Amino acid sequence: MEESFPTVLLPGEAEALVQTLKVFQLKDIGDHGWLRQHEYVEKLNMQAILSASAGEEQLLTEFLVNYAKVSTLIEELITVEIWKQKIFPIMCRLEDFKPKSTFPIYLVLRHEASIINLLETVFFHKEICESAEDTILDLIDYTHRKLTLLAARNASGKIPHEQKLQPEDLANASSMQELKKQAELMEFEISLRALSVFRFITDQIESLPVSAVTRMLNTHNFPCLLVQLVEHCPWSCREEGKLKKFENGAWYVVPHEDCVKMTKLDGQVWIALYNLLLSTECQRKYNFNNFNKSQLLKLRAFLTDVLIDQFPNLVEMQRFLSHLAVNDPAPPKKDLILEQVPVIWDRVVKENSGKWQAITKHQVNTFSPSEEELRSQACRWAQTYNLDVMEALVPDKPKCGMCGSEAAKRCSHCRNEWYCRRECQVQHWQKHKKACNLMTDALKKIQEDVKI
């Protein structure tokens, strides 16, 4: 019997949801219609991941292209990014704002992550990139903001996993404080997704609009930004003498024998650099001045035999950099008369300039639903975030909290920790007990609040 893969949406349902996608005004974020669309985006995102795992994502890609919804997703992505920067900080400073449940606000914070995750899954396809049309410029600017944030965060010495709330912090923190921490952690993962999206954009560099290439090379100088990411590697750190790397949503200790192994994130940076530097169009347009040249030549130290064994195409980059070291390329050709510019960020900010306080006041009411509305929302959330489907999305099987082996049994109280056998659960109980009790109490409180 042929094994079937989990599904969230039937083809007809997926098509209907794609058709309904639209751009919301900043002031309407969080209202009933917006929450319904967030639910649609979540389901489409889950289905895209499951379909890609089974090699059957072409249908969803066709829906997004045929109904011209890629640009809609990009505009929604940037609109919620602006909400997080302009509205959310004001909301966090309101002393009298104590919502019964902060989960609706969490969904807004999560919305950006859901969209960039969906774009990461589908942007592998050339037709998706082409269907973005002029909004590809806005997406390029968006990825530049996120990668700049990655580089700046690493330079400041902030390691994202060190900011995670511990069980005792959860007990003492207010809900809005907890949300701020969650937003910081989410921002790191969003930036890593943006890196993958940018790499997929560079895969199509020969078919991008001229303005897009100019913006990547000369407006934002992506080659030098990518060099910073190679140098500082924000998804890697040392802690207590151990090398840790971030992958698939979690930090893990790298075994000694894998210390020089290229991760997926390392690969995304190198592929993006390869696409930019080895492209004839980019070599013709990029300004190889003294500063840019000196930055690019730093890459030679990282192009070791071990790295090239894992990515043989980097031999071409090695040759290019050797040539660059002894030659001065010709000045860039400026043949662009009228350059297009991204418009979404500036338009949304301009439309709402001077209204931030008023929008926040309006949304405080939006995020203070009645008991009946909260119960209704909770039922829908439970259906959307179905546990069986969520577990099917996890790339790796759960590991035992005690010994690290593959695990099939879950703690029956908090449902958050996994074990391979009863003996491991018993041995781990003293360490797990406090977190388990806090999590169990929190779940009970949520159930009481929404009266499920």
N, C-alpha and C positions, 0 to 999 in steps of 0.2 A: 504494500500500500504506500502511495506517495505521501510524504510528510508535508502537511500544510503549515504555513507560517502564520503567526498571530496577525489579526487585522483589526483596525479601528473603524475604518470606513469602507463601505462598498463603493465601487466606481461611481455609481449614480449619486451617492451621498457626497463623495469628494467633489464631484463636478458642481453640485448645488452649492456647497460651502464656498468653493472658489468664486463662483459667480456673485455671491453676496458680499465679498470683501469690498470695503470702501474706506476712504480716509475720514477720520474723525477730527473735529475741531479740538483744540487744546482744552477748552472749557468742558467738553463732553467726556473727557477721559474719566473712566470709573463709573459712568452711569449705566443704566440697564442695557442699553443697546451696545455700548462699548464692551461690557462684560460678556455679552453674548458673542461678540466677534472674537474676543480673546479666547473663548472656549473653542470657536471654530479654528483659530490659528493653532491652538494646542493640539487639536485632533489632527489637523493637516500635518503638523510637525511630527507627531508620533507616527502617522501613516507613512510619511516620507522616509523616516528612519527605518521602519520595518520593511518597506518596499525596497529601499536601497540595499538592505541586508540580504534580501532575496533576489536582487538584481532585476526588480520589476518596477522601478520608479518612473519609467517613461510616461505612463499614463498621467500622473499628477503633473509632470513637467509640461505635457501637452495642454492640460487644462489652464495652467498659469500663463502659458504663452498665448493660447487661443483667445482667452478672455482678457489679455493685457493687464494682468494683475501683479506683475513683478514690480512695476513702478509704484503701484499702490502699497505693496509691502515695504518698499524703500521709504516712501513718504511716512508711513505709519511708524517705521523704525526711528526716523529722525524726530518725529513729533513727540514720541514718548521719551526719547533722549533729552529733548528740551524740557519736558515735564520734570524729569528727574533732576535736572540742573537748576531749574527756575522755581518750580512749585514745591517739590518735596522738601527742600531745606526750610522753606517758610513754614510748612506744615509741622515739621519736627520742632520748631521753636515755639509753637503755640502751647502755652502752659495749660490752657483749659480744654485742649483737644485730647480726650481720652475715649476713643471708640471702643465699643463692646468687643469688636473683633478687628484685628489689623490685617486679617487675611485678604480682604478686597484691595488694600493698599499694596500688599505683597504681590498681588496679581499684576498690578500696574508695573511694579519693579521687574517682575518676571517677564512681562510682555516683550521687552526689548530682547531679552535672552531667547525667547521662543522664536521671534522673527529671525534673528541673526542665525539661529540654529537651523531654521527652515531654509534660509538662503544658502547656508553652508552646504546643506545636503543637495540642493538642486542646482547650484551655480557651477557644478562640475560640467554641466551640459552647455555647449556653445550657444544653443538657441535661447537659453535663459538669459545669458549675458547680452545677447543681441536685442532681446525683447525689452530690456531695461531702458533702451534708447537714451534720451538725454539725462535721465536720472542716474545713469552710470557715473556721471560726474559727482553727483551728490553722494553716491555710495563710496566713491574714491575718497572724497573729503572725510566721510564718516570713518573709514578704515584708517585714514591718517590720524585722526583725533585719537582713536583707540590705540594704535601702535605707538604714538607719542606718549600716551599715558603709560603704556607698558614700559617703555624705555625710562621715563621719568621716575616711575615707581621703583624700579630696580636701582637707579642711581641714588635714590633717597635712602636706600637700605631697608625699605619696607618689604617684608616677605609676607605675601597674602595669607599663607596658612597659619602664621603666628597671630593673626587677628581673629581667628575663629573663637567663638564664644565657648567657654568651658561650662560644664553643668552648673557649677556654683555661680557663674556669671548669669546664666539663664534665670536662676532663682532670684537674683537681685536686680536684674536689669528691667527697666520699664519696656513696654511693648514697642514704643517708638524708637527707643535706644537699640533694641534688638533688631528692628527693621533697618536702622542705619548701618549696623554691622553686616547684616545680610546683603544690603545694597553694595557695600564695599567688596565683599567677597564675590558677588555676582558680577561686578564690574571687571574683575580680573578674568573670569571665564569668558565674558562677552568679548573682551579684547583678544583673547586667544582664538575665538571663533572668527573675529574680524580678520585676523591674520590669514586664516584658511580661505576666507572669501576673497581677500586681496590676491592671494596666490592664484586662485581660479581665474580672477580677472586678467592676471598677467599671462595665463595660458592662451588667452585670446587676443594678445597684444596686436597682432597683425590685422585684426578686423575691427579694432576699437576706433572710435572717432578720433580725428587728429587732436582735438582739444583734450581728450582723455589722456593721451600719451604725453602731451605737453604738461598737463597738470601733475601727472605722476612724477615726471622727471625734473621739471624746472620750477613749478610752483611749490611742490612739497618735497622735492629731492628724496624720493623713496629709497634710492640706492644707498645713500648715507645713513638713512634711518634704519634700514635693514642691517647695515654693518654694525650699528650700535646693538641691535638685538643679537647678532652673532657674538659680539664681544661680551655682553653682560648676561645673556641667556636667562631672562626673567622666570622661566619655568624650571630652573635648576638652582639648588642652593646646598650649602653644607651646614649640617646641624649635628653638634656633638661628634664631629669627625666623620660623619656619614654623609654620602652624597644622596640627595633627594631630588626627584624629578616629578613634575606634575603632568599627569596624563589621564584621560577619561574621567575628568572631574575630581581627581584625588591625588594627593602627594604620596609617593611610595619610596622606600629605601632601595637604591639601585645596588644589586649585587656587584661585587668587585669585578667579576668577569665581564659585566655589561657596562662598565663605566664609560667606555669609548663608543658604545653603540648609539647610532643616530636614532632619536625619537621622531615621532610623526611631526611634532612642532619644529624640531631642528630641520627636518626635511622641507617643511613648508617655506621656511626662510631661504634655504639654499635654492629651492626650485624657483622662487620669486626672483632672487638675484640672478640666477641663470637666465630666466626669461627676459629680464630687463637688460642685462649687460651683453648678452649674446645676440640680441635682436638687431638686425641691420637698421631698422627704423629708429631704435633707441640710440644706437651708436652715432647715428646721423644727427639726432636732436639734443643729446645730453651734453651739458657743458663740463668738459673734463678740465676744469681749472685746477690750480695747485691744491686747493683745499680738498675738492672732491677726489682728485687723484690720490692724495695722501691717505684719505679715508679708505678708499677702495683697496689700496695696496696692503692695508692691514689684514685683508682676507687671506693673503698668502700664508700667513703663520698658521691659519686654521686648516688649510688644504693639505692635510697629512695623507700618507698612503692609506692609513686605516679608513679615513673618511672617504677617499676616492674609491676604495674597494667596495664601499657600500653604495656609492652613487657615482658610477664610472663616468657619466657625462661631465663631471666636474673637471676632468682632464682638459676639456675645452676652455673652461674658465681659467684654469691654471695657466694655459698658454696665453690667453688674452691678457691676463694680469702681468705676465712676464714681458709681453710686448709693450704694455702700457708703461711699465717701469722704465723703459729705455727710449720711449717715443712720446712725443706730444701730439695727440690726435688733433685733427682739424677742428676749428671753431664750429659750434653748432649752427646748422642752417635755419634761419628764421624765415620760413615761407608761409606763416600763418597770418592772414590779414585780419580776419574777424574771429575772435576766440569766444566760444561759449563758456559760460560760467554756471556753477551749480546755484540753484535758486531756493531750494526748500527751506534750509535753515534760516536764511535771511528773511524770507517771506513770512514764516511762522512767527519769528521773533518780532518782526515789524508789526504784524497784525495784532500782536498781544502786548506790545510795548506799553508800559505804564499801567497794565491791567493785572499784574501778577498777584497783588494782594486781593483784588476782587475775585479773581479766578480761584485763589486758595480758599477764600471765604465760601464761595459757591460749592467747592468740592468737599469742604468740611461737612456740609450737609449731605452731600452724595455718599460720603464714607461713614455716615451715621445712620444706617438702615434700621427699620423697625424689626421687632422680633420675628414677625411673619416673613419679612423680606429675607432676613438672615437665614431662617430655616429653609426657605425656598432655594436660596443660593447654595447653602450647604449640601442639599440633595444633588444639585447639578454638579458641584465640585466633586462629590463622591463618585458620580458617574464618569466624569471626565478623567479624573486621576485614578482610574481603576488599577488596583494593585497588580493584578496579573499582567496587564498590558505594560505598566511601568517597569516591571521586572524583565519583561521581554526586551525592553530597550537597553538594559544594562549590558555593555559589551563583554564584561567578564563575569564568570560565576562568582557568587558570594564566597568570602573567605572566613574561616573560623576565627573568632575574636581571640581565641587562646593560642592556637598553634599555627594559624595561617593556612591550614589545609583547605581544600575545597569543601564547602559546607552546604548542607541541605536542610538543617533544622534551625528554626528561628525562635528567639526568646518569646514566650507566649504572652508576656506582660507588655513590654514596650514595642515588640515587633520590629526592633531596629538592629539588634545584634544577632549574628549568625554563629552556629557551632556545628562541628562535624560529628560530635558524639556527646553523650550525656556527661561523661567524665570531664570533658573540657569545659562544659557549662558550669559544673560544680566548682572546678578549680578557679574559674574566672569570676565567680559570683561576687566575691568581696570587692573586686575592682569595678565590676559593672553595676553593683547594687545601687549606688547613689544616683548615677545617671538614669538607670532603669526606673527608679521611683519618681524622679523628677519628670521624666518623659511620660510615664503612666499618669501622673497627676495632671500634667498639662493636657493630655488627651481627654481625660475625664472632664476637665474644666471646659474644653471646647465643646464637648458633647452636651454639657449642661447649658452653656451659653446659647447654643443653637437649638437645644431641645430635640436632638435627633431621636 
